[in-house]
Amino acid sequence: MLTRQPPLAASVVLVFAIAAAAASSGVAAPSSTTVSFHYQAPDPGGRCPAAKTMESAIAARLGFFPFDEQGTVLVRAAIRSDAHELIGVVEMTDQDGEVVGRRVLRSSSSDCEGLAEAMAVAISVALEPLALRPPESPRSSAPASSTPAPVPRSPNASSASTTVESAPVPPSRNPPVDSVEPPRLHASLGAMTTTGTTPGTALGVTGQVGIRRSSWSAALEGRAELVTVTHVDDSEVHTSLISGWLVPCWQGSPWMACALVGAGSLRVEGKEVDVPKRDQAFYGAVGGRVGAELPVYGRVFLRLHGDLAMALTRTTFFLSDQARWSSSPVHLGAGLALGRSF
């Protein structure tokens, strides 16, 4: 049984949205109207309710069982797990195959039962017109009532769904709203270690801002690798790297796979020699990233990732006409970041 109470604000928004869509499309159909129900969830019967549990919850609210595999009206209810939240989508399609209502409901917690309960409330309200019977045509001169007379609901689910007629619903002045999941911003700060960009292992800080929609995201990432000191023969080589990266990603729950395109400035300085030298060179690389984003609290997340990049340019640093250091063609990195989506 679905017993948990969903968040009030989220439930009210979804209920009124789907109900308005149902009214505007004339979902209140003749007695021959039947409803087909399709349900998807990441863990049905476990963390999320099973399809039969959802059907029973909806039928309990309606007072009759409205569903038929060959139904002319289709209701889809899908729950998917995002990196930081659960997303529920309710969609209603009329007998002509036209989508007449679609709403997205989010839950920042892992309470799948609460989210499913809110979806069940919305679906039952949208299907409520199926339980109404139009008033009889008046045979006297008394004015006809514009309010449909309610029909007692039968405890027999199958007979109720086939014998009850519904009152025609006045067309809504507003067209049905097709709500599309909006893009969301996210930002993060982190730390990273790399090899191959400098003579030794470098530590650095990262900052990222981006936008995400559904399973796809794109971000701009800045990196500042701290100065590393490497002793080469009798001299010291000081190196640092400042770079910017374009990071488009596919993100599941919680995994992510990204492409990397970066460019920046590599600074090298030679010391402990007769003639100190300072120089800088263009840095460019392309590669990939794999990792995971783990929810921490609400919309706050922790990102762990590993990078592999191939250098587009290679740098060789000379001191006293001798090659003191050359950059590697392959760069490896690992990092973590704490971020938040908005």
Secondary structure, DSSP 4 states (H G I P E B T S, - for coil): ---SPPPHHHHHHHHHHHHHHHHHHT----TT--EEEEEE-SSBTTTB--HHHHHHHHHHHHTS--B-TT-SEEEEEEEEE-SSSEEEEEEEE-TTS-EEEEEEEEESSS-HHHHHHHHHHHHHHHHGGGGB-PPPPP-SSSPPPSSPPB-PPPS-HHHHHHH---PPPPPPSSPPPB--PPPEEEEEEEEEEEESSSSS-EEEEEEEEEEEETTEEEEEEEEEEEEEEEEETTEEEEEEEEEEEEEEEEE-SSEEEEEEEEEEEEEEEEESSSS-EEEEEEEEEEEEEEEEEEEEETTEEEEEEEEEEEESS--EEEETTEEEEE--SEEEEEEEEEEEE-
